[in-house]
């Protein structure tokens, strides 16, 4: 079990639903169902425990550690510190929750570039 040197920020509750999985009072069930169906989860590198960090660099505080065989939903991507990992060398960081990032070098997106919107 190797723990990556990368801090990647990810929230354990990434869905826009309450704890019971229900749609909020003012949300359209149809819209929420479509949004949930469109969420793509990407696997982290096999055999890796990946650090989730507060910012897009290895100097940022570790928020939590993703266990082996985790999958993450990427909400947006940004540029940060260049990191080398199982999926190459990149400066792209994946936001897996507000204020939580993982290096794209540890996430199998199938691309060397951006796969979703850039974080604002």
PDB file as gemmi writes it, atoms N, CA and C in Angstrom:
CRYST1    1.000    1.000    1.000  90.00  90.00  90.00 P 1                      
ATOM      1  N   UNK A   1       0.832  -1.183   0.000  1.00  0.00           N  
ATOM      2  CA  UNK A   1       0.000   0.000   0.000  1.00  0.00           C  
ATOM      3  C   UNK A   1       0.876   1.245   0.000  1.00  0.00           C  
ATOM      4  N   UNK A   2       0.925   1.940  -1.075  1.00  0.00           N  
ATOM      5  CA  UNK A   2       1.716   3.163  -1.160  1.00  0.00           C  
ATOM      6  C   UNK A   2       0.796   4.359  -1.016  1.00  0.00           C  
ATOM      7  N   UNK A   3       1.253   5.350  -0.272  1.00  0.00           N  
ATOM      8  CA  UNK A   3       0.495   6.594  -0.170  1.00  0.00           C  
ATOM      9  C   UNK A   3       1.188   7.604  -1.055  1.00  0.00           C  
ATOM     10  N   UNK A   4       0.437   8.217  -1.942  1.00  0.00           N  
ATOM     11  CA  UNK A   4       1.046   9.180  -2.858  1.00  0.00           C  
ATOM     12  C   UNK A   4       1.490  10.408  -2.096  1.00  0.00           C  
ATOM     13  N   UNK A   5       2.421  11.121  -2.658  1.00  0.00           N  
ATOM     14  CA  UNK A   5       2.900  12.365  -2.080  1.00  0.00           C  
ATOM     15  C   UNK A   5       1.998  13.523  -2.483  1.00  0.00           C  
ATOM     16  N   UNK A   6       0.962  13.249  -3.226  1.00  0.00           N  
ATOM     17  CA  UNK A   6       0.089  14.285  -3.737  1.00  0.00           C  
ATOM     18  C   UNK A   6      -1.057  14.513  -2.776  1.00  0.00           C  
ATOM     19  N   UNK A   7      -1.336  15.777  -2.533  1.00  0.00           N  
ATOM     20  CA  UNK A   7      -2.502  16.110  -1.730  1.00  0.00           C  
ATOM     21  C   UNK A   7      -3.615  16.459  -2.660  1.00  0.00           C  
ATOM     22  N   UNK A   8      -4.694  15.759  -2.535  1.00  0.00           N  
ATOM     23  CA  UNK A   8      -5.810  16.012  -3.412  1.00  0.00           C  
ATOM     24  C   UNK A   8      -7.024  16.240  -2.542  1.00  0.00           C  
ATOM     25  N   UNK A   9      -7.715  17.327  -2.837  1.00  0.00           N  
ATOM     26  CA  UNK A   9      -8.857  17.689  -2.019  1.00  0.00           C  
ATOM     27  C   UNK A   9     -10.102  17.030  -2.553  1.00  0.00           C  
ATOM     28  N   UNK A  10     -10.799  16.277  -1.703  1.00  0.00           N  
ATOM     29  CA  UNK A  10     -12.029  15.620  -2.106  1.00  0.00           C  
ATOM     30  C   UNK A  10     -12.966  15.568  -0.923  1.00  0.00           C  
ATOM     31  N   UNK A  11     -14.199  15.891  -1.131  1.00  0.00           N  
ATOM     32  CA  UNK A  11     -15.205  15.841  -0.084  1.00  0.00           C  
ATOM     33  C   UNK A  11     -15.907  14.508  -0.157  1.00  0.00           C  
ATOM     34  N   UNK A  12     -16.176  13.909   0.984  1.00  0.00           N  
ATOM     35  CA  UNK A  12     -16.842  12.624   0.994  1.00  0.00           C  
ATOM     36  C   UNK A  12     -18.298  12.740   0.552  1.00  0.00           C  
ATOM     37  N   UNK A  13     -18.859  13.910   0.656  1.00  0.00           N  
ATOM     38  CA  UNK A  13     -20.246  14.110   0.246  1.00  0.00           C  
ATOM     39  C   UNK A  13     -20.254  15.033  -0.956  1.00  0.00           C  
ATOM     40  N   UNK A  14     -20.046  14.470  -2.160  1.00  0.00           N  
ATOM     41  CA  UNK A  14     -19.938  15.308  -3.342  1.00  0.00           C  
ATOM     42  C   UNK A  14     -21.263  15.517  -4.049  1.00  0.00           C  
ATOM     43  N   UNK A  15     -22.303  14.825  -3.661  1.00  0.00           N  
ATOM     44  CA  UNK A  15     -23.592  14.967  -4.330  1.00  0.00           C  
ATOM     45  C   UNK A  15     -24.344  16.168  -3.790  1.00  0.00           C  
ATOM     46  N   UNK A  16     -25.258  16.709  -4.601  1.00  0.00           N  
ATOM     47  CA  UNK A  16     -26.085  17.827  -4.184  1.00  0.00           C  
ATOM     48  C   UNK A  16     -27.411  17.318  -3.635  1.00  0.00           C  
ATOM     49  N   UNK A  17     -27.334  16.312  -2.802  1.00  0.00           N  
ATOM     50  CA  UNK A  17     -28.528  15.738  -2.201  1.00  0.00           C  
ATOM     51  C   UNK A  17     -28.338  15.766  -0.695  1.00  0.00           C  
ATOM     52  N   UNK A  18     -29.453  15.649   0.043  1.00  0.00           N  
ATOM     53  CA  UNK A  18     -29.300  15.599   1.481  1.00  0.00           C  
ATOM     54  C   UNK A  18     -28.820  14.207   1.892  1.00  0.00           C  
ATOM     55  N   UNK A  19     -28.611  13.990   3.189  1.00  0.00           N  
ATOM     56  CA  UNK A  19     -28.038  12.724   3.655  1.00  0.00           C  
ATOM     57  C   UNK A  19     -28.891  11.514   3.297  1.00  0.00           C  
ATOM     58  N   UNK A  20     -30.175  11.697   3.099  1.00  0.00           N  
ATOM     59  CA  UNK A  20     -31.049  10.589   2.736  1.00  0.00           C  
ATOM     60  C   UNK A  20     -31.096  10.355   1.235  1.00  0.00           C  
ATOM     61  N   UNK A  21     -30.337  11.158   0.469  1.00  0.00           N  
ATOM     62  CA  UNK A  21     -30.330  11.002  -0.978  1.00  0.00           C  
ATOM     63  C   UNK A  21     -31.515  11.664  -1.653  1.00  0.00           C  
ATOM     64  N   UNK A  22     -32.250  12.461  -0.903  1.00  0.00           N  
ATOM     65  CA  UNK A  22     -33.440  13.095  -1.452  1.00  0.00           C  
ATOM     66  C   UNK A  22     -33.113  14.425  -2.099  1.00  0.00           C  
ATOM     67  N   UNK A  23     -33.895  14.781  -3.082  1.00  0.00           N  
ATOM     68  CA  UNK A  23     -33.748  16.069  -3.750  1.00  0.00           C  
ATOM     69  C   UNK A  23     -34.263  17.142  -2.811  1.00  0.00           C  
ATOM     70  N   UNK A  24     -33.595  18.314  -2.789  1.00  0.00           N  
ATOM     71  CA  UNK A  24     -34.019  19.424  -1.942  1.00  0.00           C  
ATOM     72  C   UNK A  24     -35.406  19.908  -2.301  1.00  0.00           C  
ATOM     73  N   UNK A  25     -36.029  20.620  -1.374  1.00  0.00           N  
ATOM     74  CA  UNK A  25     -37.407  21.073  -1.543  1.00  0.00           C  
ATOM     75  C   UNK A  25     -37.631  21.899  -2.798  1.00  0.00           C  
ATOM     76  N   UNK A  26     -36.678  22.754  -3.147  1.00  0.00           N  
ATOM     77  CA  UNK A  26     -36.869  23.660  -4.272  1.00  0.00           C  
ATOM     78  C   UNK A  26     -36.264  23.145  -5.571  1.00  0.00           C  
ATOM     79  N   UNK A  27     -35.786  21.913  -5.574  1.00  0.00           N  
ATOM     80  CA  UNK A  27     -35.173  21.363  -6.779  1.00  0.00           C  
ATOM     81  C   UNK A  27     -36.178  20.540  -7.566  1.00  0.00           C  
ATOM     82  N   UNK A  28     -36.001  20.539  -8.859  1.00  0.00           N  
ATOM     83  CA  UNK A  28     -36.833  19.716  -9.714  1.00  0.00           C  
ATOM     84  C   UNK A  28     -36.314  18.289  -9.691  1.00  0.00           C  
ATOM     85  N   UNK A  29     -37.143  17.285  -9.375  1.00  0.00           N  
ATOM     86  CA  UNK A  29     -36.679  15.902  -9.365  1.00  0.00           C  
ATOM     87  C   UNK A  29     -36.108  15.487 -10.719  1.00  0.00           C  
ATOM     88  N   UNK A  30     -36.703  15.964 -11.800  1.00  0.00           N  
ATOM     89  CA  UNK A  30     -36.222  15.599 -13.132  1.00  0.00           C  
ATOM     90  C   UNK A  30     -34.832  16.154 -13.368  1.00  0.00           C  
ATOM     91  N   UNK A  31     -34.599  17.409 -13.014  1.00  0.00           N  
ATOM     92  CA  UNK A  31     -33.296  18.030 -13.191  1.00  0.00           C  
ATOM     93  C   UNK A  31     -32.260  17.308 -12.336  1.00  0.00           C  
ATOM     94  N   UNK A  32     -32.578  17.032 -11.086  1.00  0.00           N  
ATOM     95  CA  UNK A  32     -31.637  16.366 -10.202  1.00  0.00           C  
ATOM     96  C   UNK A  32     -31.324  14.958 -10.692  1.00  0.00           C  
ATOM     97  N   UNK A  33     -32.302  14.242 -11.162  1.00  0.00           N  
ATOM     98  CA  UNK A  33     -32.073  12.893 -11.672  1.00  0.00           C  
ATOM     99  C   UNK A  33     -31.155  12.932 -12.880  1.00  0.00           C  
ATOM    100  N   UNK A  34     -31.355  13.908 -13.767  1.00  0.00           N  
ATOM    101  CA  UNK A  34     -30.486  14.048 -14.934  1.00  0.00           C  
ATOM    102  C   UNK A  34     -29.068  14.392 -14.509  1.00  0.00           C  
ATOM    103  N   UNK A  35     -28.911  15.292 -13.527  1.00  0.00           N  
ATOM    104  CA  UNK A  35     -27.585  15.686 -13.061  1.00  0.00           C  
ATOM    105  C   UNK A  35     -26.858  14.497 -12.454  1.00  0.00           C  
ATOM    106  N   UNK A  36     -27.551  13.722 -11.647  1.00  0.00           N  
ATOM    107  CA  UNK A  36     -26.933  12.555 -11.019  1.00  0.00           C  
ATOM    108  C   UNK A  36     -26.532  11.521 -12.066  1.00  0.00           C  
ATOM    109  N   UNK A  37     -27.347  11.333 -13.071  1.00  0.00           N  
ATOM    110  CA  UNK A  37     -27.049  10.359 -14.111  1.00  0.00           C  
ATOM    111  C   UNK A  37     -25.846  10.780 -14.941  1.00  0.00           C  
ATOM    112  N   UNK A  38     -25.584  12.088 -15.043  1.00  0.00           N  
ATOM    113  CA  UNK A  38     -24.493  12.591 -15.862  1.00  0.00           C  
ATOM    114  C   UNK A  38     -23.156  12.604 -15.112  1.00  0.00           C  
ATOM    115  N   UNK A  39     -23.145  12.348 -13.812  1.00  0.00           N  
ATOM    116  CA  UNK A  39     -21.914  12.368 -13.037  1.00  0.00           C  
ATOM    117  C   UNK A  39     -21.016  11.217 -13.458  1.00  0.00           C  
ATOM    118  N   UNK A  40     -19.767  11.550 -13.766  1.00  0.00           N  
ATOM    119  CA  UNK A  40     -18.784  10.550 -14.164  1.00  0.00           C  
ATOM    120  C   UNK A  40     -17.802  10.373 -13.013  1.00  0.00           C  
ATOM    121  N   UNK A  41     -17.536   9.131 -12.647  1.00  0.00           N  
ATOM    122  CA  UNK A  41     -16.573   8.819 -11.597  1.00  0.00           C  
ATOM    123  C   UNK A  41     -15.335   8.213 -12.229  1.00  0.00           C  
ATOM    124  N   UNK A  42     -14.165   8.750 -11.870  1.00  0.00           N  
ATOM    125  CA  UNK A  42     -12.900   8.296 -12.425  1.00  0.00           C  
ATOM    126  C   UNK A  42     -12.126   7.527 -11.354  1.00  0.00           C  
ATOM    127  N   UNK A  43     -11.479   6.425 -11.734  1.00  0.00           N  
ATOM    128  CA  UNK A  43     -10.705   5.661 -10.748  1.00  0.00           C  
ATOM    129  C   UNK A  43      -9.362   6.323 -10.443  1.00  0.00           C  
ATOM    130  N   UNK A  44      -8.932   6.194  -9.187  1.00  0.00           N  
ATOM    131  CA  UNK A  44      -7.578   6.617  -8.838  1.00  0.00           C  
ATOM    132  C   UNK A  44      -6.647   5.459  -9.169  1.00  0.00           C  
ATOM    133  N   UNK A  45      -5.366   5.743  -9.236  1.00  0.00           N  
ATOM    134  CA  UNK A  45      -4.378   4.732  -9.626  1.00  0.00           C  
ATOM    135  C   UNK A  45      -4.467   3.500  -8.724  1.00  0.00           C  
ATOM    136  N   UNK A  46      -4.441   2.319  -9.331  1.00  0.00           N  
ATOM    137  CA  UNK A  46      -4.525   1.079  -8.537  1.00  0.00           C  
ATOM    138  C   UNK A  46      -3.366   0.970  -7.547  1.00  0.00           C  
ATOM    139  N   UNK A  47      -3.682   0.477  -6.367  1.00  0.00           N  
ATOM    140  CA  UNK A  47      -2.658   0.273  -5.347  1.00  0.00           C  
ATOM    141  C   UNK A  47      -2.195   1.539  -4.662  1.00  0.00           C  
ATOM    142  N   UNK A  48      -2.858   2.649  -4.916  1.00  0.00           N  
ATOM    143  CA  UNK A  48      -2.467   3.939  -4.340  1.00  0.00           C  
ATOM    144  C   UNK A  48      -3.504   4.437  -3.341  1.00  0.00           C  
ATOM    145  N   UNK A  49      -3.026   4.976  -2.245  1.00  0.00           N  
ATOM    146  CA  UNK A  49      -3.848   5.772  -1.351  1.00  0.00           C  
ATOM    147  C   UNK A  49      -3.474   7.206  -1.690  1.00  0.00           C  
ATOM    148  N   UNK A  50      -4.447   7.998  -2.103  1.00  0.00           N  
ATOM    149  CA  UNK A  50      -4.152   9.323  -2.637  1.00  0.00           C  
ATOM    150  C   UNK A  50      -4.566  10.417  -1.653  1.00  0.00           C  
ATOM    151  N   UNK A  51      -3.626  11.311  -1.393  1.00  0.00           N  
ATOM    152  CA  UNK A  51      -3.906  12.439  -0.500  1.00  0.00           C  
ATOM    153  C   UNK A  51      -4.806  13.454  -1.181  1.00  0.00           C  
ATOM    154  N   UNK A  52      -5.789  13.916  -0.450  1.00  0.00           N  
ATOM    155  CA  UNK A  52      -6.680  14.980  -0.898  1.00  0.00           C  
ATOM    156  C   UNK A  52      -6.209  16.241  -0.190  1.00  0.00           C  
ATOM    157  N   UNK A  53      -5.935  17.291  -0.961  1.00  0.00           N  
ATOM    158  CA  UNK A  53      -5.337  18.495  -0.391  1.00  0.00           C  
ATOM    159  C   UNK A  53      -6.242  19.715  -0.492  1.00  0.00           C  
ATOM    160  N   UNK A  54      -5.970  20.674   0.360  1.00  0.00           N  
ATOM    161  CA  UNK A  54      -6.747  21.911   0.429  1.00  0.00           C  
ATOM    162  C   UNK A  54      -6.544  22.779  -0.811  1.00  0.00           C  
ATOM    163  N   UNK A  55      -5.411  22.674  -1.473  1.00  0.00           N  
ATOM    164  CA  UNK A  55      -5.121  23.456  -2.666  1.00  0.00           C  
ATOM    165  C   UNK A  55      -4.388  22.611  -3.692  1.00  0.00           C  
ATOM    166  N   UNK A  56      -4.171  23.137  -4.896  1.00  0.00           N  
ATOM    167  CA  UNK A  56      -3.574  22.367  -5.993  1.00  0.00           C  
ATOM    168  C   UNK A  56      -2.044  22.318  -5.955  1.00  0.00           C  
ATOM    169  N   UNK A  57      -1.512  21.905  -4.793  1.00  0.00           N  
ATOM    170  CA  UNK A  57      -0.065  21.731  -4.658  1.00  0.00           C  
ATOM    171  C   UNK A  57       0.232  20.833  -3.471  1.00  0.00           C  
ATOM    172  N   UNK A  58       1.419  20.221  -3.492  1.00  0.00           N  
ATOM    173  CA  UNK A  58       1.773  19.248  -2.455  1.00  0.00           C  
ATOM    174  C   UNK A  58       2.088  19.897  -1.113  1.00  0.00           C  
ATOM    175  N   UNK A  59       2.206  21.212  -1.082  1.00  0.00           N  
ATOM    176  CA  UNK A  59       2.430  21.917   0.174  1.00  0.00           C  
ATOM    177  C   UNK A  59       1.150  22.230   0.921  1.00  0.00           C  
ATOM    178  N   UNK A  60       0.012  22.028   0.274  1.00  0.00           N  
ATOM    179  CA  UNK A  60      -1.277  22.307   0.915  1.00  0.00           C  
ATOM    180  C   UNK A  60      -1.632  21.223   1.923  1.00  0.00           C  
ATOM    181  N   UNK A  61      -2.401  21.616   2.905  1.00  0.00           N  
ATOM    182  CA  UNK A  61      -2.830  20.713   3.972  1.00  0.00           C  
ATOM    183  C   UNK A  61      -3.576  19.505   3.409  1.00  0.00           C  
ATOM    184  N   UNK A  62      -3.286  18.330   3.966  1.00  0.00           N  
ATOM    185  CA  UNK A  62      -4.018  17.116   3.602  1.00  0.00           C  
ATOM    186  C   UNK A  62      -5.354  17.138   4.335  1.00  0.00           C  
ATOM    187  N   UNK A  63      -6.437  17.008   3.564  1.00  0.00           N  
ATOM    188  CA  UNK A  63      -7.785  17.018   4.120  1.00  0.00           C  
ATOM    189  C   UNK A  63      -8.207  15.598   4.506  1.00  0.00           C  
ATOM    190  N   UNK A  64      -7.860  14.655   3.661  1.00  0.00           N  
ATOM    191  CA  UNK A  64      -8.165  13.241   3.896  1.00  0.00           C  
ATOM    192  C   UNK A  64      -7.358  12.412   2.908  1.00  0.00           C  
ATOM    193  N   UNK A  65      -7.442  11.112   3.033  1.00  0.00           N  
ATOM    194  CA  UNK A  65      -6.732  10.208   2.135  1.00  0.00           C  
ATOM    195  C   UNK A  65      -7.760   9.284   1.486  1.00  0.00           C  
ATOM    196  N   UNK A  66      -7.719   9.216   0.152  1.00  0.00           N  
ATOM    197  CA  UNK A  66      -8.610   8.303  -0.562  1.00  0.00           C  
ATOM    198  C   UNK A  66      -8.046   6.895  -0.465  1.00  0.00           C  
ATOM    199  N   UNK A  67      -8.854   5.923  -0.068  1.00  0.00           N  
ATOM    200  CA  UNK A  67      -8.350   4.552   0.008  1.00  0.00           C  
ATOM    201  C   UNK A  67      -8.107   3.950  -1.377  1.00  0.00           C  
ATOM    202  N   UNK A  68      -7.378   2.841  -1.410  1.00  0.00           N  
ATOM    203  CA  UNK A  68      -7.151   2.136  -2.668  1.00  0.00           C  
ATOM    204  C   UNK A  68      -8.483   1.827  -3.333  1.00  0.00           C  
ATOM    205  N   UNK A  69      -8.457   1.808  -4.658  1.00  0.00           N  
ATOM    206  CA  UNK A  69      -9.637   1.480  -5.475  1.00  0.00           C  
ATOM    207  C   UNK A  69     -10.761   2.509  -5.379  1.00  0.00           C  
ATOM    208  N   UNK A  70     -10.441   3.736  -4.976  1.00  0.00           N  
ATOM    209  CA  UNK A  70     -11.446   4.800  -4.919  1.00  0.00           C  
ATOM    210  C   UNK A  70     -11.783   5.296  -6.319  1.00  0.00           C  
ATOM    211  N   UNK A  71     -12.938   5.904  -6.433  1.00  0.00           N  
ATOM    212  CA  UNK A  71     -13.380   6.580  -7.649  1.00  0.00           C  
ATOM    213  C   UNK A  71     -13.819   7.974  -7.227  1.00  0.00           C  
ATOM    214  N   UNK A  72     -13.523   8.971  -8.071  1.00  0.00           N  
ATOM    215  CA  UNK A  72     -13.868  10.343  -7.730  1.00  0.00           C  
ATOM    216  C   UNK A  72     -14.638  11.014  -8.861  1.00  0.00           C  
ATOM    217  N   UNK A  73     -15.552  11.886  -8.482  1.00  0.00           N  
ATOM    218  CA  UNK A  73     -16.240  12.752  -9.443  1.00  0.00           C  
ATOM    219  C   UNK A  73     -15.438  14.045  -9.492  1.00  0.00           C  
ATOM    220  N   UNK A  74     -15.108  14.495 -10.689  1.00  0.00           N  
ATOM    221  CA  UNK A  74     -14.346  15.728 -10.839  1.00  0.00           C  
ATOM    222  C   UNK A  74     -15.320  16.865 -11.109  1.00  0.00           C  
ATOM    223  N   UNK A  75     -15.387  17.850 -10.200  1.00  0.00           N  
ATOM    224  CA  UNK A  75     -16.322  18.964 -10.365  1.00  0.00           C  
ATOM    225  C   UNK A  75     -15.763  20.044 -11.268  1.00  0.00           C  
ATOM    226  N   UNK A  76     -14.418  20.222 -11.239  1.00  0.00           N  
ATOM    227  CA  UNK A  76     -13.733  21.168 -12.125  1.00  0.00           C  
ATOM    228  C   UNK A  76     -12.243  20.864 -12.040  1.00  0.00           C  
ATOM    229  N   UNK A  77     -11.461  21.497 -12.913  1.00  0.00           N  
ATOM    230  CA  UNK A  77     -10.014  21.286 -12.924  1.00  0.00           C  
ATOM    231  C   UNK A  77      -9.291  22.622 -12.989  1.00  0.00           C  
ATOM    232  N   UNK A  78      -8.067  22.646 -12.465  1.00  0.00           N  
ATOM    233  CA  UNK A  78      -7.260  23.861 -12.464  1.00  0.00           C  
ATOM    234  C   UNK A  78      -5.794  23.491 -12.613  1.00  0.00           C  
ATOM    235  N   UNK A  79      -4.980  24.478 -12.915  1.00  0.00           N  
ATOM    236  CA  UNK A  79      -3.537  24.255 -12.985  1.00  0.00           C  
ATOM    237  C   UNK A  79      -2.926  24.531 -11.616  1.00  0.00           C  
ATOM    238  N   UNK A  80      -1.873  23.792 -11.297  1.00  0.00           N  
ATOM    239  CA  UNK A  80      -1.172  23.960 -10.025  1.00  0.00           C  
ATOM    240  C   UNK A  80       0.238  23.431 -10.158  1.00  0.00           C  
ATOM    241  N   UNK A  81       0.748  22.886  -9.070  1.00  0.00           N  
ATOM    242  CA  UNK A  81       2.094  22.324  -9.049  1.00  0.00           C  
ATOM    243  C   UNK A  81       2.194  21.136 -10.011  1.00  0.00           C  
ATOM    244  N   UNK A  82       3.305  21.026 -10.695  1.00  0.00           N  
ATOM    245  CA  UNK A  82       3.541  19.883 -11.588  1.00  0.00           C  
ATOM    246  C   UNK A  82       3.913  18.666 -10.755  1.00  0.00           C  
ATOM    247  N   UNK A  83       3.234  17.553 -11.031  1.00  0.00           N  
ATOM    248  CA  UNK A  83       3.405  16.321 -10.274  1.00  0.00           C  
ATOM    249  C   UNK A  83       3.586  15.163 -11.247  1.00  0.00           C  
ATOM    250  N   UNK A  84       4.421  14.205 -10.867  1.00  0.00           N  
ATOM    251  CA  UNK A  84       4.575  12.975 -11.635  1.00  0.00           C  
ATOM    252  C   UNK A  84       3.945  11.838 -10.853  1.00  0.00           C  
ATOM    253  N   UNK A  85       3.113  11.048 -11.522  1.00  0.00           N  
ATOM    254  CA  UNK A  85       2.445   9.926 -10.881  1.00  0.00           C  
ATOM    255  C   UNK A  85       2.240   8.808 -11.877  1.00  0.00           C  
ATOM    256  N   UNK A  86       1.412   7.841 -11.530  1.00  0.00           N  
ATOM    257  CA  UNK A  86       1.177   6.673 -12.390  1.00  0.00           C  
ATOM    258  C   UNK A  86       0.635   7.029 -13.775  1.00  0.00           C  
ATOM    259  N   UNK A  87      -0.041   8.174 -13.906  1.00  0.00           N  
ATOM    260  CA  UNK A  87      -0.624   8.561 -15.189  1.00  0.00           C  
ATOM    261  C   UNK A  87       0.134   9.713 -15.843  1.00  0.00           C  
ATOM    262  N   UNK A  88       1.429   9.825 -15.535  1.00  0.00           N  
ATOM    263  CA  UNK A  88       2.260  10.808 -16.205  1.00  0.00           C  
ATOM    264  C   UNK A  88       2.607  12.008 -15.345  1.00  0.00           C  
ATOM    265  N   UNK A  89       3.128  13.029 -16.009  1.00  0.00           N  
ATOM    266  CA  UNK A  89       3.509  14.274 -15.350  1.00  0.00           C  
ATOM    267  C   UNK A  89       2.556  15.361 -15.823  1.00  0.00           C  
ATOM    268  N   UNK A  90       1.971  16.088 -14.869  1.00  0.00           N  
ATOM    269  CA  UNK A  90       0.966  17.092 -15.215  1.00  0.00           C  
ATOM    270  C   UNK A  90       0.905  18.185 -14.156  1.00  0.00           C  
ATOM    271  N   UNK A  91       0.408  19.345 -14.569  1.00  0.00           N  
ATOM    272  CA  UNK A  91       0.127  20.419 -13.618  1.00  0.00           C  
ATOM    273  C   UNK A  91      -1.382  20.592 -13.430  1.00  0.00           C  
ATOM    274  N   UNK A  92      -2.163  19.644 -13.931  1.00  0.00           N  
ATOM    275  CA  UNK A  92      -3.620  19.693 -13.783  1.00  0.00           C  
ATOM    276  C   UNK A  92      -4.006  19.040 -12.456  1.00  0.00           C  
ATOM    277  N   UNK A  93      -4.872  19.729 -11.726  1.00  0.00           N  
ATOM    278  CA  UNK A  93      -5.407  19.223 -10.461  1.00  0.00           C  
ATOM    279  C   UNK A  93      -6.916  19.141 -10.577  1.00  0.00           C  
ATOM    280  N   UNK A  94      -7.476  18.076 -10.046  1.00  0.00           N  
ATOM    281  CA  UNK A  94      -8.914  17.810 -10.101  1.00  0.00           C  
ATOM    282  C   UNK A  94      -9.569  18.207  -8.785  1.00  0.00           C  
ATOM    283  N   UNK A  95     -10.570  19.062  -8.861  1.00  0.00           N  
ATOM    284  CA  UNK A  95     -11.333  19.421  -7.669  1.00  0.00           C  
ATOM    285  C   UNK A  95     -12.434  18.376  -7.508  1.00  0.00           C  
ATOM    286  N   UNK A  96     -12.371  17.659  -6.387  1.00  0.00           N  
ATOM    287  CA  UNK A  96     -13.346  16.604  -6.150  1.00  0.00           C  
ATOM    288  C   UNK A  96     -14.423  17.041  -5.166  1.00  0.00           C  
ATOM    289  N   UNK A  97     -14.234  18.211  -4.596  1.00  0.00           N  
ATOM    290  CA  UNK A  97     -15.209  18.853  -3.702  1.00  0.00           C  
ATOM    291  C   UNK A  97     -14.709  20.279  -3.493  1.00  0.00           C  
ATOM    292  N   UNK A  98     -15.553  21.164  -3.010  1.00  0.00           N  
ATOM    293  CA  UNK A  98     -15.082  22.533  -2.783  1.00  0.00           C  
ATOM    294  C   UNK A  98     -13.847  22.550  -1.867  1.00  0.00           C  
ATOM    295  N   UNK A  99     -12.765  23.157  -2.357  1.00  0.00           N  
ATOM    296  CA  UNK A  99     -11.541  23.258  -1.574  1.00  0.00           C  
ATOM    297  C   UNK A  99     -10.793  21.958  -1.386  1.00  0.00           C  
ATOM    298  N   UNK A 100     -11.003  20.980  -2.265  1.00  0.00           N  
ATOM    299  CA  UNK A 100     -10.341  19.687  -2.145  1.00  0.00           C  
ATOM    300  C   UNK A 100      -9.846  19.233  -3.517  1.00  0.00           C  
ATOM    301  N   UNK A 101      -8.532  18.966  -3.598  1.00  0.00           N  
ATOM    302  CA  UNK A 101      -7.892  18.674  -4.883  1.00  0.00           C  
ATOM    303  C   UNK A 101      -7.030  17.425  -4.838  1.00  0.00           C  
ATOM    304  N   UNK A 102      -6.966  16.752  -5.983  1.00  0.00           N  
ATOM    305  CA  UNK A 102      -6.039  15.641  -6.200  1.00  0.00           C  
ATOM    306  C   UNK A 102      -5.324  15.900  -7.518  1.00  0.00           C  
ATOM    307  N   UNK A 103      -4.068  15.485  -7.596  1.00  0.00           N  
ATOM    308  CA  UNK A 103      -3.346  15.658  -8.856  1.00  0.00           C  
ATOM    309  C   UNK A 103      -3.925  14.724  -9.898  1.00  0.00           C  
ATOM    310  N   UNK A 104      -4.095  15.240 -11.107  1.00  0.00           N  
ATOM    311  CA  UNK A 104      -4.609  14.431 -12.213  1.00  0.00           C  
ATOM    312  C   UNK A 104      -3.641  13.302 -12.563  1.00  0.00           C  
ATOM    313  N   UNK A 105      -2.395  13.380 -12.095  1.00  0.00           N  
ATOM    314  CA  UNK A 105      -1.410  12.319 -12.323  1.00  0.00           C  
ATOM    315  C   UNK A 105      -1.798  11.037 -11.599  1.00  0.00           C  
ATOM    316  N   UNK A 106      -2.760  11.118 -10.674  1.00  0.00           N  
ATOM    317  CA  UNK A 106      -3.214   9.961  -9.908  1.00  0.00           C  
ATOM    318  C   UNK A 106      -4.653   9.567 -10.226  1.00  0.00           C  
ATOM    319  N   UNK A 107      -5.252  10.210 -11.230  1.00  0.00           N  
ATOM    320  CA  UNK A 107      -6.636   9.918 -11.605  1.00  0.00           C  
ATOM    321  C   UNK A 107      -6.673   9.506 -13.077  1.00  0.00           C  
ATOM    322  N   UNK A 108      -7.296   8.388 -13.367  1.00  0.00           N  
ATOM    323  CA  UNK A 108      -7.355   7.885 -14.742  1.00  0.00           C  
ATOM    324  C   UNK A 108      -8.548   8.513 -15.465  1.00  0.00           C  
ATOM    325  N   UNK A 109      -8.269   9.635 -16.163  1.00  0.00           N  
ATOM    326  CA  UNK A 109      -9.326  10.319 -16.908  1.00  0.00           C  
ATOM    327  C   UNK A 109      -9.330   9.923 -18.374  1.00  0.00           C  
ATOM    328  N   UNK A 110      -8.249   9.276 -18.827  1.00  0.00           N  
ATOM    329  CA  UNK A 110      -8.150   8.903 -20.229  1.00  0.00           C  
ATOM    330  C   UNK A 110      -7.669  10.038 -21.115  1.00  0.00           C  
ATOM    331  N   UNK A 111      -7.176  11.116 -20.496  1.00  0.00           N  
ATOM    332  CA  UNK A 111      -6.732  12.280 -21.250  1.00  0.00           C  
ATOM    333  C   UNK A 111      -5.541  12.929 -20.563  1.00  0.00           C  
ATOM    334  N   UNK A 112      -4.674  13.561 -21.354  1.00  0.00           N  
ATOM    335  CA  UNK A 112      -3.570  14.327 -20.793  1.00  0.00           C  
ATOM    336  C   UNK A 112      -3.974  15.783 -20.569  1.00  0.00           C  
ATOM    337  N   UNK A 113      -5.187  16.139 -20.985  1.00  0.00           N  
ATOM    338  CA  UNK A 113      -5.668  17.513 -20.862  1.00  0.00           C  
ATOM    339  C   UNK A 113      -6.875  17.595 -19.944  1.00  0.00           C  
ATOM    340  N   UNK A 114      -7.550  18.710 -20.039  1.00  0.00           N  
ATOM    341  CA  UNK A 114      -8.744  18.942 -19.234  1.00  0.00           C  
ATOM    342  C   UNK A 114      -9.902  18.079 -19.749  1.00  0.00           C  
ATOM    343  N   UNK A 115     -10.679  17.515 -18.825  1.00  0.00           N  
ATOM    344  CA  UNK A 115     -11.834  16.694 -19.208  1.00  0.00           C  
ATOM    345  C   UNK A 115     -13.147  17.315 -18.769  1.00  0.00           C  
ATOM    346  N   UNK A 116     -13.073  18.438 -18.071  1.00  0.00           N  
ATOM    347  CA  UNK A 116     -14.268  19.133 -17.611  1.00  0.00           C  
ATOM    348  C   UNK A 116     -13.962  20.628 -17.510  1.00  0.00           C  
ATOM    349  N   UNK A 117     -14.870  21.386 -16.954  1.00  0.00           N  
ATOM    350  CA  UNK A 117     -14.704  22.843 -16.873  1.00  0.00           C  
ATOM    351  C   UNK A 117     -13.537  23.205 -15.957  1.00  0.00           C  
ATOM    352  N   UNK A 118     -13.011  24.394 -16.159  1.00  0.00           N  
ATOM    353  CA  UNK A 118     -11.953  24.897 -15.283  1.00  0.00           C  
ATOM    354  C   UNK A 118     -12.587  25.511 -14.050  1.00  0.00           C  
ATOM    355  N   UNK A 119     -11.913  25.336 -12.930  1.00  0.00           N  
ATOM    356  CA  UNK A 119     -12.383  25.932 -11.682  1.00  0.00           C  
ATOM    357  C   UNK A 119     -12.248  27.448 -11.763  1.00  0.00           C  
ATOM    358  N   UNK A 120     -13.219  28.145 -11.193  1.00  0.00           N  
ATOM    359  CA  UNK A 120     -13.157  29.614 -11.222  1.00  0.00           C  
ATOM    360  C   UNK A 120     -12.516  30.159  -9.981  1.00  0.00           C  
TER     361      UNK A 120                                                      
END                                                                             
